[in-house]
Amino acid sequence: MEAAHNGPVAASATADTVTLDVAVESPEEMKRLGRRIAAVLAPGDLVMLTGELGAGKTTLTRGLGEGLGVRGAVTSPTFVIARVHPPLGEGPALVHVDAYRLGGGLDEMEDLDLDVSLPESVIVVEWGDGKVEELSEDRLHVVIDRAVGDTDDERRKVTLVGIGARWAGLGHALG
């Protein structure tokens, strides 16, 4: 059964963060959530994705790519580390990074020149915890929780954590 609207489960805010929980019932809803998030993204935004293997990080990024109107199929950049998807129109490029195989922090990421790409692109980093936070004081951290083990359950709890002043209106923007 498909939910009508990926509705927020709960929202909260502190001085520097805004948190929004969203229930997602299927991969198509995950892509739809990505398109909704893309509608509020702008050049210079950093999005960090966290979740177990198979949680839906790349599926969400496909929705981001669709919403941003970028060129090329969005696939996991696991073996190439990063893919750049140029815009088809006037919007920002999408830089999709998979930091899973990178052990170090920002030092190891410097070869990717993400700091150079950030001002004119939206950068999405899977497995970026502890590795890319220094790129921007303002970032959107997306945590995807799923049932683990041998299960076909497609339901996910997605927690959006907007960090910094840029994300103060996150609940309104996605509500």
C-alpha positions as CSV (number, residue, x, y, z in Angstrom):
1,M,0.0,0.0,0.0
2,E,1.4,3.3,-1.0
3,A,1.3,6.3,1.3
4,A,-0.2,9.4,-0.1
5,H,2.5,11.8,0.8
6,N,5.8,10.7,2.5
7,G,4.4,12.6,5.5
8,P,6.6,13.8,8.3
9,V,6.4,11.6,11.3
10,A,8.0,14.2,13.7
11,A,9.9,17.4,13.5
12,S,12.1,19.1,16.1
13,A,14.6,22.0,16.2
14,T,17.5,23.2,18.3
15,A,19.6,26.3,17.8
16,D,21.7,24.9,15.0
17,T,19.7,21.9,13.8
18,V,16.3,21.0,12.4
19,T,15.2,17.4,12.4
20,L,12.4,16.0,10.3
21,D,11.4,12.3,10.3
22,V,9.7,10.9,7.2
23,A,8.2,7.4,6.8
24,V,8.9,5.9,3.3
25,E,7.0,2.7,2.2
26,S,8.7,1.9,-1.1
27,P,11.6,2.6,-3.4
28,E,9.3,4.8,-5.6
29,E,8.4,6.9,-2.5
30,M,12.2,7.2,-1.7
31,K,12.7,8.6,-5.2
32,R,9.7,11.0,-4.6
33,L,11.3,12.1,-1.4
34,G,14.5,12.8,-3.3
35,R,12.6,14.9,-5.8
36,R,11.0,16.9,-2.9
37,I,14.4,17.5,-1.3
38,A,15.8,18.5,-4.7
39,A,13.2,21.3,-4.9
40,V,14.8,23.0,-1.9
41,L,18.5,22.4,-2.9
42,A,20.7,25.1,-4.3
43,P,24.3,25.4,-5.6
44,G,26.6,25.1,-2.6
45,D,24.5,22.6,-0.7
46,L,26.1,19.5,0.9
47,V,24.0,16.5,1.5
48,M,25.4,13.6,3.5
49,L,23.6,10.2,3.3
50,T,23.9,7.5,6.0
51,G,22.4,4.1,6.0
52,E,23.1,0.4,5.8
53,L,23.8,-1.3,2.5
54,G,20.6,-1.5,0.6
55,A,18.9,1.2,2.7
56,G,18.1,3.4,-0.3
57,K,20.8,6.0,-0.4
58,T,21.3,5.7,-4.2
59,T,17.6,5.5,-4.8
60,L,17.1,8.8,-2.9
61,T,20.0,10.2,-5.0
62,R,18.2,9.2,-8.2
63,G,15.3,11.2,-7.0
64,L,17.6,14.1,-6.3
65,G,19.0,13.9,-9.8
66,E,15.5,13.8,-11.3
67,G,14.4,16.8,-9.3
68,L,17.6,18.8,-10.1
69,G,17.2,17.9,-13.8
70,V,20.7,16.5,-14.4
71,R,22.2,14.5,-17.2
72,G,22.9,10.8,-17.0
73,A,21.6,7.9,-15.0
74,V,22.3,8.2,-11.3
75,T,24.0,5.0,-10.3
76,S,26.1,4.1,-7.3
77,P,29.6,5.6,-7.6
78,T,31.1,2.8,-5.4
79,F,33.9,1.9,-7.8
80,V,34.6,5.3,-9.3
81,I,34.3,7.1,-6.0
82,A,32.5,10.2,-7.6
83,R,30.3,11.0,-10.6
84,V,29.4,14.4,-11.9
85,H,26.0,14.8,-13.4
86,P,25.9,18.2,-15.3
87,P,22.6,20.1,-15.4
88,L,20.3,19.8,-18.4
89,G,19.2,23.4,-17.9
90,E,20.1,26.2,-15.6
91,G,20.3,24.3,-12.3
92,P,23.3,23.1,-10.4
93,A,25.3,20.0,-11.3
94,L,25.0,17.0,-9.0
95,V,28.3,15.6,-7.7
96,H,27.5,12.1,-6.3
97,V,30.3,10.7,-4.1
98,D,30.6,7.3,-2.4
99,A,33.1,7.6,0.4
100,Y,32.7,4.0,1.6
101,R,36.1,2.9,0.5
102,L,37.9,6.0,1.7
103,G,39.2,5.5,5.2
104,G,40.6,9.0,6.0
105,G,38.8,12.2,6.6
106,L,38.8,15.3,4.5
107,D,42.5,14.9,3.7
108,E,41.8,11.8,1.6
109,M,38.8,13.5,0.0
110,E,40.9,16.5,-1.2
111,D,41.9,14.7,-4.3
112,L,38.3,14.9,-5.4
113,D,38.3,18.7,-5.2
114,L,34.9,18.8,-3.6
115,D,35.7,22.2,-2.1
116,V,36.2,23.6,-5.6
117,S,32.9,22.0,-6.9
118,L,30.8,22.9,-4.0
119,P,29.9,26.6,-4.8
120,E,28.3,25.8,-8.1
121,S,27.1,22.2,-7.4
122,V,25.0,20.1,-5.1
123,I,27.3,17.5,-3.5
124,V,25.8,14.3,-2.2
125,V,28.1,12.1,-0.2
126,E,27.2,8.5,0.7
127,W,29.1,7.2,3.8
128,G,30.5,10.7,4.5
129,D,30.2,10.7,8.3
130,G,33.5,11.9,9.8
131,K,34.9,12.6,6.3
132,V,33.2,15.7,4.7
133,E,31.6,17.8,7.5
134,E,34.4,20.3,7.2
135,L,33.3,21.2,3.7
136,S,30.4,23.3,5.0
137,E,29.0,24.5,8.2
138,D,25.5,24.2,6.6
139,R,24.6,20.7,5.5
140,L,21.7,18.3,5.2
141,H,22.4,14.9,6.8
142,V,20.0,12.2,5.7
143,V,19.9,9.1,7.8
144,I,18.0,6.1,6.4
145,D,17.0,3.3,8.8
146,R,15.6,0.0,7.5
147,A,14.9,-3.4,9.0
148,V,18.0,-5.4,9.0
149,G,18.5,-9.1,8.5
150,D,16.7,-11.4,6.0
151,T,13.7,-9.3,5.2
152,D,11.8,-8.0,2.2
153,D,10.4,-5.0,4.1
154,E,10.7,-1.9,2.0
155,R,9.7,0.5,4.7
156,R,12.2,3.1,5.8
157,K,12.5,5.8,8.4
158,V,14.3,8.7,6.9
159,T,15.6,11.3,9.3
160,L,16.6,14.7,7.7
161,V,18.9,16.7,9.9
162,G,19.4,20.2,8.7
163,I,22.6,21.7,10.2
164,G,23.2,25.4,10.1
165,A,21.1,28.5,9.3
166,R,20.6,27.4,5.7
167,W,18.3,24.6,6.9
168,A,16.2,26.6,9.5
169,G,13.0,26.3,7.3
170,L,13.4,22.6,6.5
171,G,10.1,21.5,7.9
172,H,8.2,24.2,6.0
173,A,10.1,23.6,2.8
174,L,9.3,19.9,2.7
175,G,6.0,19.9,4.6
